[in-house]
Amino acid sequence: MRQRERPPIRLPKRTFSIARAKVTATAGSGAAIYDGFTKAPSSCVVTGSYVGSLRCVNSPATVGPDPGKTLIIPVASGDTLSNFDITPVNGSYTISSLRASTLAIRIELNNALATTTSHRDRERLREAIRELDEALNPSLWAPDGNHVACRRGARVFDEDQDAVKKLMEMIRDRSTPGIPDATIQRWINILVAIDRKLAQIAITEASAQDDHHRKIAEALEELARGDEDASHGDYDMAIERYKRAWKKLTLPPLEAAGFLLHPRLPAVAGLTPGPQAFYFPCAPRRRYKVDA
């Protein structure tokens, strides 16, 4: 007997929705004092209950070497991005201003003073700290901490130079060292880099004005000589060269203070009468127009 075919079983239609996996991509961050080198933020990290092969990198991957704060953005890649609901968290990296970096070295010297057992090291550290205290005088710096005052800014170079001389004496002393030479050398390198940057900022900002070409060329020559001195270990002389480079772009006192002649007033030596634009060479530069 022939068996009857059973009709197919029809199941009700159902709709399934698979939610995207929620993850967070957190960019790296960090902070450092200025030392003339680029810096790498901490690693970018992807977190969540399921991340698969998803990963992220920092953009930019490196920051600096100039002082300032840099925004770091996470960039996700790998796996199928459409399967994830990615929440980005930005990071930042801060490189301290030149003055703040000088202060950080001063603090490190003071910490070393408290722990060293060498009498000679203690005396030289005290003298170096005194010199840096003079260099850190707020009246010698512009508010941004990356420019020095026009009239007295040279003192920053002088005090840094004297501090470096004391640190160099510590390295040259072949008696039983209380502080590793590598630590002292790092302090020297950073102070030299700070003074070089002060000179470089003055050159860069003067170059942007498209003026004073001869003075800029002379300043660049001094900068190069300072670099050569530093490469030979003559760090105190390098700072002297950087100071000379900075001073090449320093205007006469009255002009630097913002005094210009009115075209109908008597001339003053060193100043040019008439409407003109001028800038402050050792503070954040802005042009000012003097009306006739």
VMD Tcl script that draws the C-alpha trace (Angstrom):
set ca {
  {0.00 0.00 0.00}
  {1.37 3.34 -1.04}
  {2.28 5.69 1.87}
  {0.92 9.19 1.66}
  {3.52 11.95 1.58}
  {3.37 14.26 4.50}
  {3.20 17.95 3.72}
  {6.40 19.92 4.61}
  {6.46 21.49 7.98}
  {6.47 25.26 7.70}
  {8.16 27.08 10.54}
  {7.29 30.69 11.30}
  {9.76 33.21 9.97}
  {12.02 34.81 12.55}
  {14.42 37.73 12.29}
  {17.71 37.67 14.14}
  {19.82 40.76 14.86}
  {23.49 40.46 15.79}
  {24.66 43.60 17.54}
  {28.07 45.04 16.86}
  {30.65 44.34 19.49}
  {31.23 47.43 21.59}
  {34.92 48.30 21.95}
  {36.95 51.31 23.03}
  {40.09 52.44 21.22}
  {42.18 54.52 23.60}
  {45.08 56.51 22.18}
  {48.36 56.73 24.05}
  {49.47 59.69 26.12}
  {52.52 60.89 27.99}
  {54.61 63.77 29.21}
  {58.30 64.62 29.23}
  {60.67 67.52 29.68}
  {62.32 69.06 26.64}
  {65.59 67.39 25.62}
  {65.69 68.00 21.86}
  {64.41 64.53 20.91}
  {61.07 63.25 19.62}
  {58.90 61.24 21.98}
  {56.62 58.21 21.58}
  {53.27 58.13 23.43}
  {52.20 55.01 25.29}
  {50.62 52.28 23.15}
  {47.13 52.59 21.71}
  {44.85 49.97 23.32}
  {41.58 48.32 22.22}
  {39.36 47.06 25.04}
  {35.97 45.34 25.16}
  {34.26 41.99 25.81}
  {35.20 40.87 22.29}
  {37.92 42.56 20.22}
  {38.80 39.82 17.74}
  {41.92 40.83 15.84}
  {41.07 44.52 16.11}
  {43.99 46.77 16.97}
  {44.82 50.48 16.97}
  {47.78 52.78 16.52}
  {48.50 56.33 17.60}
  {48.31 59.20 15.16}
  {50.83 60.78 15.21}
  {53.13 57.96 16.25}
  {55.76 60.39 17.58}
  {55.60 63.95 18.89}
  {58.02 66.80 19.40}
  {60.75 67.58 19.78}
  {59.37 71.11 20.28}
  {57.70 72.02 23.58}
  {53.93 71.92 23.59}
  {50.87 69.68 23.80}
  {50.00 67.32 20.94}
  {46.62 65.64 20.42}
  {46.91 61.86 19.87}
  {44.11 60.14 17.91}
  {43.46 56.35 17.90}
  {43.27 54.75 14.45}
  {41.64 51.28 14.45}
  {42.42 48.56 11.90}
  {42.36 44.79 11.46}
  {39.34 42.46 11.51}
  {36.09 43.69 9.93}
  {35.49 47.17 11.27}
  {31.76 46.99 10.46}
  {31.42 44.27 13.12}
  {32.40 46.71 15.86}
  {30.96 49.77 17.49}
  {34.19 51.64 18.20}
  {34.35 54.45 20.73}
  {37.55 56.47 20.20}
  {39.26 58.10 23.17}
  {41.89 60.67 22.29}
  {45.12 61.03 24.19}
  {47.71 63.79 24.44}
  {51.42 64.18 24.92}
  {52.95 67.22 26.61}
  {56.56 68.32 26.30}
  {57.34 70.89 28.96}
  {58.36 74.44 28.15}
  {62.05 75.33 28.21}
  {61.76 77.07 31.56}
  {59.75 74.20 33.07}
  {62.34 71.75 31.74}
  {65.13 73.78 33.35}
  {63.19 73.67 36.62}
  {62.84 69.89 36.29}
  {66.63 69.53 36.01}
  {67.05 71.82 39.01}
  {64.75 69.51 41.01}
  {66.74 66.46 39.91}
  {69.96 68.13 41.05}
  {68.40 68.91 44.40}
  {67.23 65.29 44.79}
  {70.75 64.09 43.99}
  {72.15 66.54 46.54}
  {70.04 64.92 49.23}
  {71.35 61.42 48.51}
  {74.98 61.73 47.41}
  {77.70 60.93 49.93}
  {80.48 62.68 48.04}
  {81.50 65.98 49.61}
  {82.84 67.32 46.29}
  {79.65 66.37 44.46}
  {77.56 68.10 47.10}
  {79.50 71.35 46.79}
  {79.34 71.38 43.01}
  {75.66 70.48 43.00}
  {74.93 73.33 45.39}
  {76.71 75.77 43.09}
  {74.95 74.40 40.00}
  {71.58 74.70 41.76}
  {72.33 78.31 42.68}
  {73.12 79.09 39.05}
  {69.91 77.46 37.83}
  {67.91 79.37 40.44}
  {69.26 82.56 38.87}
  {68.44 81.30 35.38}
  {64.87 80.49 36.47}
  {64.17 84.05 37.66}
  {60.69 84.77 36.21}
  {61.75 88.28 35.17}
  {64.13 86.71 32.62}
  {61.39 84.74 30.86}
  {58.33 85.45 28.76}
  {55.07 83.98 30.11}
  {55.12 81.07 27.64}
  {58.38 79.77 29.10}
  {59.91 79.33 25.64}
  {61.29 82.85 25.12}
  {63.60 84.94 27.26}
  {63.28 88.64 27.98}
  {64.91 90.95 25.48}
  {66.99 93.08 27.84}
  {68.14 90.48 30.36}
  {67.65 87.18 28.58}
  {71.37 86.69 28.08}
  {71.61 85.97 31.81}
  {69.73 82.72 31.27}
  {72.51 81.51 28.99}
  {75.19 82.76 31.40}
  {73.70 81.03 34.43}
  {73.10 77.80 32.51}
  {76.69 77.94 31.30}
  {78.01 78.28 34.85}
  {75.83 75.39 36.02}
  {77.10 73.21 33.18}
  {80.69 74.05 34.09}
  {80.10 72.68 37.60}
  {78.56 69.52 36.19}
  {81.48 69.11 33.80}
  {83.84 69.35 36.79}
  {81.96 66.48 38.41}
  {82.50 64.25 35.35}
  {86.18 65.17 35.08}
  {86.78 64.39 38.74}
  {88.29 60.89 38.72}
  {87.91 60.37 42.45}
  {85.28 57.93 43.65}
  {82.07 59.24 42.07}
  {78.94 59.67 44.13}
  {76.69 60.16 41.08}
  {77.02 58.14 37.85}
  {78.62 60.01 34.96}
  {75.71 59.02 32.71}
  {73.27 60.86 35.00}
  {75.41 64.01 35.05}
  {75.87 63.84 31.27}
  {72.10 63.71 30.80}
  {71.71 66.88 32.87}
  {74.35 68.61 30.77}
  {72.82 67.48 27.49}
  {69.37 68.76 28.43}
  {70.61 72.18 29.60}
  {72.61 72.56 26.39}
  {69.59 71.50 24.32}
  {67.41 74.08 26.10}
  {69.81 76.94 25.33}
  {70.16 75.77 21.75}
  {66.39 75.80 21.39}
  {66.19 79.36 22.72}
  {68.58 80.44 19.98}
  {66.80 78.36 17.35}
  {63.43 79.89 18.21}
  {64.87 83.38 17.78}
  {66.30 82.42 14.39}
  {63.10 80.75 13.21}
  {60.91 83.68 14.21}
  {63.26 86.24 12.67}
  {63.33 84.20 9.45}
  {59.53 84.28 9.34}
  {59.69 88.09 9.20}
  {61.69 87.87 5.95}
  {64.06 90.54 7.22}
  {67.50 90.90 8.84}
  {69.04 88.35 6.46}
  {72.62 89.20 7.41}
  {71.95 88.89 11.13}
  {70.14 85.58 10.58}
  {73.09 84.22 8.60}
  {75.47 85.25 11.38}
  {73.22 83.65 13.99}
  {73.08 80.40 12.01}
  {76.86 80.40 11.83}
  {77.11 80.75 15.61}
  {74.52 78.00 16.04}
  {76.57 75.64 13.86}
  {79.73 76.46 15.81}
  {77.88 75.72 19.03}
  {76.80 72.35 17.66}
  {80.40 71.57 16.78}
  {81.57 72.55 20.27}
  {78.92 70.32 21.83}
  {79.95 67.38 19.63}
  {83.50 67.76 21.01}
  {82.32 67.89 24.62}
  {82.90 71.65 24.99}
  {79.41 72.18 26.38}
  {80.10 75.48 28.13}
  {81.47 76.96 24.92}
  {78.47 75.60 23.01}
  {76.16 77.56 25.29}
  {78.29 80.67 24.72}
  {77.83 80.22 20.97}
  {74.09 79.80 21.35}
  {73.93 82.97 23.41}
  {75.80 84.83 20.66}
  {73.36 83.46 18.07}
  {70.44 84.67 20.15}
  {72.01 88.10 20.68}
  {72.52 88.55 16.93}
  {68.76 88.90 16.67}
  {68.30 91.14 19.69}
  {67.39 94.74 18.83}
  {68.91 97.78 20.56}
  {67.40 98.39 24.03}
  {65.01 101.21 23.11}
  {63.79 99.49 19.98}
  {63.43 96.18 21.79}
  {61.36 97.94 24.43}
  {58.97 99.12 21.72}
  {60.04 102.77 21.25}
  {59.90 104.01 17.65}
  {60.27 107.50 16.34}
  {57.47 109.65 15.14}
  {58.40 111.02 11.67}
  {58.18 114.62 12.90}
  {60.33 114.10 15.99}
  {64.14 114.41 16.10}
  {66.10 111.32 15.19}
  {67.65 109.10 17.84}
  {70.81 107.16 17.16}
  {70.10 103.57 16.22}
  {66.45 104.13 15.28}
  {64.91 104.86 11.90}
  {62.15 107.50 11.72}
  {59.01 106.96 9.70}
  {56.13 104.48 9.61}
  {57.47 100.97 9.92}
  {56.78 97.52 11.28}
  {58.87 96.05 14.05}
  {58.93 92.98 16.25}
  {60.25 91.86 19.59}
  {63.14 89.51 18.80}
  {63.29 87.56 22.05}
  {59.64 87.24 23.01}
  {56.67 85.95 20.98}
  {56.85 88.08 17.86}
  {54.00 90.24 16.69}
  {54.15 93.05 14.18}
  {52.99 96.50 15.21}
  {52.26 99.32 12.77}
  {53.19 102.85 13.76}
  {50.98 105.53 12.29}
  {52.58 108.52 10.62}
}
mol new
graphics top color blue
foreach p $ca { graphics top sphere $p radius 0.5 }
foreach p [lrange $ca 0 end-1] q [lrange $ca 1 end] { graphics top cylinder $p $q radius 0.2 }
display resetview
